Amino acid sequence: MLGNASGKHKGHHHARTSSVPSRNLASFANEYKKLAIDCLKVLRVEMQLETIFHMQITRRDEEMAPFVAGVKRNYIFGGICAIAANAFMKALADMKSINLFGVQQICRNSIALEQALTAIPSIDSETVQQRLDRVRTYYELLNMPFEALLAFITEHENLFTTTEYTNLLKVQVHGREIPADARDRLSEILSHR
């Protein structure tokens, strides 16, 4: 018999038994909202850097070559890498959290920018490589566990500024635990400069 004429199973409706699942769902919703915001920030930085590519700077360098000496073209185009590297570094200060994919995307963007800039004959390729290697190193530090990060900072305390190192601790990275005394421990290491 398919129906239930006796009514034995009355009352078996989906009823909420507690508010715990809704809180968990709300928590997940907040996490996804934060992730969406971080994705927007990464995309914003990416679009800013893409703008540099679309400026067709290589073509402009070639067009100037007959009229402007190489040293002067180096001066004209030389600041682009510094601005881009600075933008990469400062972008982290605006991020609340990032995941491995975000770190990889930023590193890929810096490699693409490096390739574009080193294709310009009047730009010092070695300087471009050094500045953007520094950016990649900085972002890759986000993937380190806290204790490994402290060990790196101890060995390379002058590679980045105090603010840059502090910003690494402010960003939430999925799977990375930052202890409550992290900033104090960082300050202790950097006080020996």
Stockholm file with secondary structure:
# STOCKHOLM 1.0

chainA/1-193         MLGNASGKHKGHHHARTSSVPSRNLASFANEYKKLAIDCLKVLRVEMQLETIFHMQITRRDEEMAPFVAGVKRNYIFGGICAIAANAFMKALADMKSINLFGVQQICRNSIALEQALTAIPSIDSETVQQRLDRVRTYYELLNMPFEALLAFITEHENLFTTTEYTNLLKVQVHGREIPADARDRLSEILSHR
#=GR chainA/1-193 SS CCSCSSCTTTTCCCCCCCSHHHHHHHHHHHHHHHHHHHHHHHHHHHHHHHHHHHTTHHHHHHHHTTTSCHHHHHHHHHHHHHHHHHHHHHHGGGCSEECHHHHHHHHHHHHHHHHHHHTSTTSCHHHHHHHHHHHHHHHHGGGSCHHHHHHHHHHTTTTSCHHHHHHHHHSEETTCCCCTTHHHHHHHHHTTC
#=GC SS_cons         CCSCSSCTTTTCCCCCCCSHHHHHHHHHHHHHHHHHHHHHHHHHHHHHHHHHHHTTHHHHHHHHTTTSCHHHHHHHHHHHHHHHHHHHHHHGGGCSEECHHHHHHHHHHHHHHHHHHHTSTTSCHHHHHHHHHHHHHHHHGGGSCHHHHHHHHHHTTTTSCHHHHHHHHHSEETTCCCCTTHHHHHHHHHTTC
//
